[in-house]
Amino acid sequence: MYTGLVHAHSGLRWVVLILLTAAVVVAVGKWQGRSGYTDSNRKLYLFTMIAVHTQLVIGLILYVISPKVNFSMIGDKLYRFYTVEHTIGMLIAIVLVTVGYSLSKRATDAVKKQRLVGIFYGIGLLLILASIPWPFRDLGAG
């Protein structure tokens, strides 16, 4: 079960990154172009948030069962990353995506909706990119 969840979490990462990148590009483009907020934009932003939250659920399950999460070995680079850095960075990013979506849903001005999504999703994307255990970071992921 653990291996399957790790592969699902790792594979869904690409879906989240693609959706977040697309959402940020669309939101910033519409914000700068002063275009309206369309139904297709809303669906893209919603699917992005759903993918991010699905990734969160899988990640929380892995956090509980993973041997890489070990509070007694917090001094080791690998355990510190998975126990603290990865978890905190991703949680903050998911909160930002959720807040951005919620605020844009409540905004009345179409340009403000795009700006909120562009800023919050963009910062969330940067945090996610910084918190992923990329192979070049030598953290036991490949």
KASUL-V31674 format. One record per backbone hydrogen bond with DSSP energy under -1.0 kcal/mol. NH is the residue of the N-H (numbers start at 1). CO is the residue of the C=O. Records with the same first field share a line. If there is no record, write none. Layout:
# KASUL-V31674
NH: CO ; CO
This chain:
# KASUL-V31674
5: 1
6: 2
7: 3
8: 4
9: 5
10: 6
11: 7
12: 8
16: 12
17: 13
18: 14
19: 15
20: 16
21: 17
22: 18
23: 19
24: 20
25: 21
26: 22
27: 23
28: 24
29: 25
30: 26
31: 27
32: 28
33: 29
35: 30
42: 38
43: 39
44: 40
45: 41
46: 42
47: 43
48: 44
49: 45
50: 46
51: 47
52: 48
53: 49
54: 50
55: 51
56: 52
57: 53
58: 54
59: 55
60: 56
61: 57
62: 58
63: 59
64: 60
65: 61
66: 62
76: 73
80: 76
81: 77
82: 78
83: 79
84: 80
85: 80
86: 81
88: 84
89: 85
90: 86
91: 87
92: 88
93: 89
94: 90
95: 91
96: 92
97: 93
98: 94
99: 95
100: 96
101: 97
102: 98
103: 99
104: 100
105: 101
106: 102
107: 103
113: 109
114: 110
115: 111
116: 112
117: 113
118: 114
119: 115
120: 116
121: 117
122: 118
123: 119
124: 120
125: 121
126: 122
127: 123
128: 124
129: 125
130: 126
131: 127
134: 132
137: 134
138: 135
